[in-house]
């Protein structure tokens, strides 16, 4: 079957089947990975596949056709989340994302922002020490002392930087290709911030802060109020 999207979701490798229904994924690290296959009109397939070093692996995929049902019209009132620091609690109440409150910030003014994020939100932090396990072309532009927030949904071999916003203005654009534009979180003192919001996938990100376009997630920082 042609035009089936095949993805190793935990490491971000992707291919699409050709007219003969075949696909090829290269550069797969050894281990067990999640293989996903999808095509419009067919059910989604997820499978765990084990790969070994210096060996190819043949994997057949069978998708089941989905039965189409009559359309259903749903009518609901539109809810728009507020923007800015004033709507912090409103966004927090949605249950999407991780939040560091003013009380937590004041109790940890002696710490750096990056350490607050790691402890309070479980966010993954990338440093030059990770260059032992990620490609050299990614490491070259990274500052020797800087620390960066990356998505936890991408394998450590292919890190994906979060977008970083300060007071509603974008400091750095996230995404796989933008290594040189990543924001060094150690430049931001905890004492100068009021709250922090962490959205670890595009599905969580508020529309006003990039929404679905923020493929690796978003970090919202809000300055301390006088």
Short mmCIF file of the C-alpha atoms (twelve columns), coordinates in Angstrom:
data_MODEL
# 
_entry.id   MODEL 
# 
loop_
_atom_site.group_PDB 
_atom_site.id 
_atom_site.type_symbol 
_atom_site.label_atom_id 
_atom_site.label_alt_id 
_atom_site.label_comp_id 
_atom_site.label_asym_id 
_atom_site.label_seq_id 
_atom_site.Cartn_x 
_atom_site.Cartn_y 
_atom_site.Cartn_z 
_atom_site.pdbx_PDB_model_num 
ATOM 1   C CA . UNK A 1   0.000   0.000  0.000  1 
ATOM 2   C CA . UNK A 2   1.393   3.408  -0.983 1 
ATOM 3   C CA . UNK A 3   1.412   6.663  1.036  1 
ATOM 4   C CA . UNK A 4   1.508   5.085  4.498  1 
ATOM 5   C CA . UNK A 5   3.369   7.267  7.006  1 
ATOM 6   C CA . UNK A 6   5.778   5.108  9.020  1 
ATOM 7   C CA . UNK A 7   7.388   6.600  12.124 1 
ATOM 8   C CA . UNK A 8   9.713   5.505  14.904 1 
ATOM 9   C CA . UNK A 9   7.990   7.887  17.294 1 
ATOM 10  C CA . UNK A 10  10.491  7.745  20.156 1 
ATOM 11  C CA . UNK A 11  13.419  8.904  17.987 1 
ATOM 12  C CA . UNK A 12  11.632  10.932 15.296 1 
ATOM 13  C CA . UNK A 13  12.618  8.866  12.205 1 
ATOM 14  C CA . UNK A 14  10.004  8.931  9.439  1 
ATOM 15  C CA . UNK A 15  9.380   7.554  5.955  1 
ATOM 16  C CA . UNK A 16  6.412   7.092  3.613  1 
ATOM 17  C CA . UNK A 17  5.743   3.922  1.636  1 
ATOM 18  C CA . UNK A 18  6.321   4.072  -2.134 1 
ATOM 19  C CA . UNK A 19  4.116   2.748  -4.937 1 
ATOM 20  C CA . UNK A 20  5.263   -0.797 -4.100 1 
ATOM 21  C CA . UNK A 21  4.304   -0.348 -0.453 1 
ATOM 22  C CA . UNK A 22  7.872   -0.467 0.861  1 
ATOM 23  C CA . UNK A 23  9.692   1.921  3.197  1 
ATOM 24  C CA . UNK A 24  13.199  2.282  4.645  1 
ATOM 25  C CA . UNK A 25  14.386  3.813  7.932  1 
ATOM 26  C CA . UNK A 26  18.139  4.244  8.384  1 
ATOM 27  C CA . UNK A 27  20.336  5.281  11.293 1 
ATOM 28  C CA . UNK A 28  18.198  3.506  13.886 1 
ATOM 29  C CA . UNK A 29  20.056  3.122  17.210 1 
ATOM 30  C CA . UNK A 30  20.052  -0.355 18.790 1 
ATOM 31  C CA . UNK A 31  17.231  -1.133 21.192 1 
ATOM 32  C CA . UNK A 32  13.454  -1.478 21.268 1 
ATOM 33  C CA . UNK A 33  11.559  1.346  19.527 1 
ATOM 34  C CA . UNK A 34  7.908   2.176  18.885 1 
ATOM 35  C CA . UNK A 35  6.915   1.790  15.226 1 
ATOM 36  C CA . UNK A 36  3.749   3.631  14.159 1 
ATOM 37  C CA . UNK A 37  1.999   3.439  10.786 1 
ATOM 38  C CA . UNK A 38  -0.964  5.485  9.634  1 
ATOM 39  C CA . UNK A 39  -2.902  6.314  6.464  1 
ATOM 40  C CA . UNK A 40  -6.164  8.168  5.986  1 
ATOM 41  C CA . UNK A 41  -9.037  5.688  5.942  1 
ATOM 42  C CA . UNK A 42  -7.152  3.027  7.893  1 
ATOM 43  C CA . UNK A 43  -6.638  2.280  11.579 1 
ATOM 44  C CA . UNK A 44  -3.473  3.362  13.357 1 
ATOM 45  C CA . UNK A 45  -0.883  0.649  14.008 1 
ATOM 46  C CA . UNK A 46  1.615   0.783  16.892 1 
ATOM 47  C CA . UNK A 47  4.184   -1.957 17.498 1 
ATOM 48  C CA . UNK A 48  7.347   -2.412 19.549 1 
ATOM 49  C CA . UNK A 49  10.272  -3.508 17.367 1 
ATOM 50  C CA . UNK A 50  13.757  -4.500 18.510 1 
ATOM 51  C CA . UNK A 51  16.799  -3.394 16.486 1 
ATOM 52  C CA . UNK A 52  20.345  -4.692 16.819 1 
ATOM 53  C CA . UNK A 53  23.591  -2.982 15.834 1 
ATOM 54  C CA . UNK A 54  24.805  -3.402 12.225 1 
ATOM 55  C CA . UNK A 55  21.804  -5.506 11.212 1 
ATOM 56  C CA . UNK A 56  18.863  -4.684 8.960  1 
ATOM 57  C CA . UNK A 57  15.328  -5.602 10.005 1 
ATOM 58  C CA . UNK A 58  12.380  -6.471 7.743  1 
ATOM 59  C CA . UNK A 59  8.966   -5.646 9.164  1 
ATOM 60  C CA . UNK A 60  5.636   -6.238 7.466  1 
ATOM 61  C CA . UNK A 61  2.728   -3.938 8.309  1 
ATOM 62  C CA . UNK A 62  -0.985  -4.649 7.892  1 
ATOM 63  C CA . UNK A 63  -3.492  -1.812 8.330  1 
ATOM 64  C CA . UNK A 64  -7.230  -2.364 8.780  1 
ATOM 65  C CA . UNK A 65  -9.656  -0.215 6.855  1 
ATOM 66  C CA . UNK A 66  -11.791 2.063  9.046  1 
ATOM 67  C CA . UNK A 67  -15.569 1.965  8.650  1 
ATOM 68  C CA . UNK A 68  -16.932 5.454  7.960  1 
ATOM 69  C CA . UNK A 69  -19.876 6.569  10.067 1 
ATOM 70  C CA . UNK A 70  -22.429 9.281  9.396  1 
ATOM 71  C CA . UNK A 71  -21.219 12.738 10.350 1 
ATOM 72  C CA . UNK A 72  -22.240 14.179 13.700 1 
ATOM 73  C CA . UNK A 73  -22.669 17.910 14.230 1 
ATOM 74  C CA . UNK A 74  -21.445 19.126 17.618 1 
ATOM 75  C CA . UNK A 75  -22.298 22.607 18.872 1 
ATOM 76  C CA . UNK A 76  -20.478 24.089 21.869 1 
ATOM 77  C CA . UNK A 77  -19.654 27.480 23.258 1 
ATOM 78  C CA . UNK A 78  -16.167 28.614 22.314 1 
ATOM 79  C CA . UNK A 79  -13.798 29.098 25.230 1 
ATOM 80  C CA . UNK A 80  -10.836 31.419 24.778 1 
ATOM 81  C CA . UNK A 81  -8.099  31.389 27.382 1 
ATOM 82  C CA . UNK A 82  -6.842  34.702 28.654 1 
ATOM 83  C CA . UNK A 83  -3.361  35.894 27.755 1 
ATOM 84  C CA . UNK A 84  -0.503  37.337 29.768 1 
ATOM 85  C CA . UNK A 85  0.501   36.919 33.387 1 
ATOM 86  C CA . UNK A 86  -2.974  37.946 34.606 1 
ATOM 87  C CA . UNK A 87  -4.421  34.719 33.170 1 
ATOM 88  C CA . UNK A 88  -1.802  32.428 34.757 1 
ATOM 89  C CA . UNK A 89  -4.294  30.779 37.131 1 
ATOM 90  C CA . UNK A 90  -6.846  30.383 34.340 1 
ATOM 91  C CA . UNK A 91  -4.345  28.450 32.198 1 
ATOM 92  C CA . UNK A 92  -3.207  26.449 35.218 1 
ATOM 93  C CA . UNK A 93  -6.801  25.363 35.882 1 
ATOM 94  C CA . UNK A 94  -7.004  23.647 32.472 1 
ATOM 95  C CA . UNK A 95  -4.707  20.868 33.706 1 
ATOM 96  C CA . UNK A 96  -2.479  21.221 30.650 1 
ATOM 97  C CA . UNK A 97  1.218   21.891 31.234 1 
ATOM 98  C CA . UNK A 98  3.333   22.267 34.357 1 
ATOM 99  C CA . UNK A 99  3.403   25.429 36.461 1 
ATOM 100 C CA . UNK A 100 5.839   26.968 38.941 1 
ATOM 101 C CA . UNK A 101 3.898   29.305 41.231 1 
ATOM 102 C CA . UNK A 102 5.020   32.609 42.803 1 
ATOM 103 C CA . UNK A 103 5.329   30.845 46.163 1 
ATOM 104 C CA . UNK A 104 7.666   28.225 44.693 1 
ATOM 105 C CA . UNK A 105 9.721   30.901 42.947 1 
ATOM 106 C CA . UNK A 106 10.194  32.959 46.118 1 
ATOM 107 C CA . UNK A 107 11.218  29.886 48.115 1 
ATOM 108 C CA . UNK A 108 13.929  29.046 45.590 1 
ATOM 109 C CA . UNK A 109 15.478  32.390 44.721 1 
ATOM 110 C CA . UNK A 110 18.926  30.981 45.480 1 
ATOM 111 C CA . UNK A 111 18.595  28.470 42.624 1 
ATOM 112 C CA . UNK A 112 18.946  28.876 38.885 1 
ATOM 113 C CA . UNK A 113 15.965  28.686 36.544 1 
ATOM 114 C CA . UNK A 114 17.243  25.532 34.883 1 
ATOM 115 C CA . UNK A 115 17.407  23.727 38.237 1 
ATOM 116 C CA . UNK A 116 13.886  24.848 39.129 1 
ATOM 117 C CA . UNK A 117 12.614  23.451 35.848 1 
ATOM 118 C CA . UNK A 118 14.302  20.105 36.284 1 
ATOM 119 C CA . UNK A 119 12.950  19.583 39.804 1 
ATOM 120 C CA . UNK A 120 9.501   21.188 39.545 1 
ATOM 121 C CA . UNK A 121 8.467   20.168 36.028 1 
ATOM 122 C CA . UNK A 122 10.656  17.198 35.111 1 
ATOM 123 C CA . UNK A 123 11.835  19.047 32.018 1 
ATOM 124 C CA . UNK A 124 14.871  17.572 30.292 1 
ATOM 125 C CA . UNK A 125 17.971  19.801 30.162 1 
ATOM 126 C CA . UNK A 126 20.630  19.554 27.435 1 
ATOM 127 C CA . UNK A 127 24.288  20.508 28.047 1 
ATOM 128 C CA . UNK A 128 27.541  20.033 26.175 1 
ATOM 129 C CA . UNK A 129 28.164  16.905 28.255 1 
ATOM 130 C CA . UNK A 130 25.414  15.252 26.175 1 
ATOM 131 C CA . UNK A 131 27.660  15.527 23.108 1 
ATOM 132 C CA . UNK A 132 28.843  11.996 23.798 1 
ATOM 133 C CA . UNK A 133 25.455  10.655 22.667 1 
ATOM 134 C CA . UNK A 134 24.125  13.212 20.160 1 
ATOM 135 C CA . UNK A 135 25.419  14.040 16.640 1 
ATOM 136 C CA . UNK A 136 28.476  16.326 16.460 1 
ATOM 137 C CA . UNK A 137 26.762  18.794 14.106 1 
ATOM 138 C CA . UNK A 138 24.247  19.518 16.873 1 
ATOM 139 C CA . UNK A 139 26.910  20.015 19.518 1 
ATOM 140 C CA . UNK A 140 29.129  22.433 17.591 1 
ATOM 141 C CA . UNK A 141 26.961  25.561 18.044 1 
ATOM 142 C CA . UNK A 142 26.171  24.894 21.699 1 
ATOM 143 C CA . UNK A 143 27.904  27.038 24.315 1 
ATOM 144 C CA . UNK A 144 30.268  24.995 26.552 1 
ATOM 145 C CA . UNK A 145 28.583  26.260 29.732 1 
ATOM 146 C CA . UNK A 146 24.978  26.861 28.627 1 
ATOM 147 C CA . UNK A 147 21.978  24.673 29.475 1 
ATOM 148 C CA . UNK A 148 18.922  24.311 27.255 1 
ATOM 149 C CA . UNK A 149 15.371  22.958 27.610 1 
ATOM 150 C CA . UNK A 150 14.513  20.136 25.212 1 
ATOM 151 C CA . UNK A 151 11.434  18.054 24.590 1 
ATOM 152 C CA . UNK A 152 11.119  14.779 26.493 1 
ATOM 153 C CA . UNK A 153 9.138   13.227 23.647 1 
ATOM 154 C CA . UNK A 154 12.225  13.069 21.407 1 
ATOM 155 C CA . UNK A 155 15.031  10.566 21.910 1 
ATOM 156 C CA . UNK A 156 18.195  11.908 23.556 1 
ATOM 157 C CA . UNK A 157 19.927  11.232 20.225 1 
ATOM 158 C CA . UNK A 158 17.740  13.807 18.472 1 
ATOM 159 C CA . UNK A 159 16.929  16.580 20.983 1 
ATOM 160 C CA . UNK A 160 14.265  19.115 20.112 1 
ATOM 161 C CA . UNK A 161 14.506  22.582 21.709 1 
ATOM 162 C CA . UNK A 162 11.468  24.195 23.338 1 
ATOM 163 C CA . UNK A 163 10.369  27.664 22.303 1 
ATOM 164 C CA . UNK A 164 11.136  30.182 25.052 1 
ATOM 165 C CA . UNK A 165 8.963   33.258 25.677 1 
ATOM 166 C CA . UNK A 166 9.485   36.086 28.161 1 
ATOM 167 C CA . UNK A 167 6.533   38.352 29.013 1 
ATOM 168 C CA . UNK A 168 4.755   37.411 25.790 1 
ATOM 169 C CA . UNK A 169 7.771   37.999 23.514 1 
ATOM 170 C CA . UNK A 170 9.521   35.055 21.869 1 
ATOM 171 C CA . UNK A 171 13.186  34.738 22.897 1 
ATOM 172 C CA . UNK A 172 13.974  31.682 20.810 1 
ATOM 173 C CA . UNK A 173 12.206  29.598 18.216 1 
ATOM 174 C CA . UNK A 174 12.072  25.894 18.954 1 
ATOM 175 C CA . UNK A 175 12.174  22.938 16.616 1 
ATOM 176 C CA . UNK A 176 14.697  20.460 15.331 1 
ATOM 177 C CA . UNK A 177 16.779  22.653 12.974 1 
ATOM 178 C CA . UNK A 178 17.236  25.697 15.210 1 
ATOM 179 C CA . UNK A 179 20.232  24.613 17.305 1 
ATOM 180 C CA . UNK A 180 21.985  27.985 17.050 1 
ATOM 181 C CA . UNK A 181 18.972  29.932 18.272 1 
ATOM 182 C CA . UNK A 182 18.377  27.956 21.471 1 
ATOM 183 C CA . UNK A 183 17.962  29.995 24.654 1 
ATOM 184 C CA . UNK A 184 20.549  29.554 27.438 1 
ATOM 185 C CA . UNK A 185 18.363  29.207 30.524 1 
ATOM 186 C CA . UNK A 186 21.220  30.002 32.909 1 
ATOM 187 C CA . UNK A 187 21.015  33.619 31.722 1 
ATOM 188 C CA . UNK A 188 17.697  34.001 33.573 1 
ATOM 189 C CA . UNK A 189 17.762  34.481 37.388 1 
ATOM 190 C CA . UNK A 190 14.914  33.058 39.487 1 
ATOM 191 C CA . UNK A 191 14.797  36.278 41.509 1 
ATOM 192 C CA . UNK A 192 13.670  38.219 38.429 1 
ATOM 193 C CA . UNK A 193 10.763  35.934 37.543 1 
ATOM 194 C CA . UNK A 194 7.230   35.722 38.925 1 
ATOM 195 C CA . UNK A 195 6.016   32.392 37.484 1 
ATOM 196 C CA . UNK A 196 6.967   29.766 34.896 1 
ATOM 197 C CA . UNK A 197 4.754   27.717 32.582 1 
ATOM 198 C CA . UNK A 198 5.980   24.583 30.788 1 
ATOM 199 C CA . UNK A 199 4.090   22.962 27.897 1 
ATOM 200 C CA . UNK A 200 5.897   19.823 26.783 1 
ATOM 201 C CA . UNK A 201 4.026   19.172 23.542 1 
ATOM 202 C CA . UNK A 202 2.283   21.210 20.850 1 
ATOM 203 C CA . UNK A 203 -1.080  19.855 22.013 1 
ATOM 204 C CA . UNK A 204 -0.697  21.654 25.357 1 
ATOM 205 C CA . UNK A 205 0.581   25.044 24.135 1 
ATOM 206 C CA . UNK A 206 -1.912  27.963 24.325 1 
ATOM 207 C CA . UNK A 207 -2.853  29.410 20.946 1 
ATOM 208 C CA . UNK A 208 -1.483  32.845 21.863 1 
ATOM 209 C CA . UNK A 209 1.948   31.273 22.454 1 
ATOM 210 C CA . UNK A 210 2.323   29.307 19.268 1 
ATOM 211 C CA . UNK A 211 -0.262  26.560 19.666 1 
ATOM 212 C CA . UNK A 212 0.229   23.545 17.402 1 
ATOM 213 C CA . UNK A 213 3.156   25.228 15.576 1 
ATOM 214 C CA . UNK A 214 5.336   24.785 18.689 1 
ATOM 215 C CA . UNK A 215 6.186   21.190 17.779 1 
ATOM 216 C CA . UNK A 216 8.612   20.591 20.659 1 
ATOM 217 C CA . UNK A 217 6.707   22.470 23.351 1 
ATOM 218 C CA . UNK A 218 6.976   25.922 24.899 1 
ATOM 219 C CA . UNK A 219 8.438   27.538 27.997 1 
ATOM 220 C CA . UNK A 220 6.644   30.712 29.185 1 
ATOM 221 C CA . UNK A 221 8.494   32.972 31.616 1 
ATOM 222 C CA . UNK A 222 6.908   35.965 33.340 1 
ATOM 223 C CA . UNK A 223 8.921   38.726 35.000 1 
ATOM 224 C CA . UNK A 224 8.445   39.504 38.688 1 
ATOM 225 C CA . UNK A 225 5.925   42.199 39.391 1 
ATOM 226 C CA . UNK A 226 7.037   45.285 41.385 1 
# 
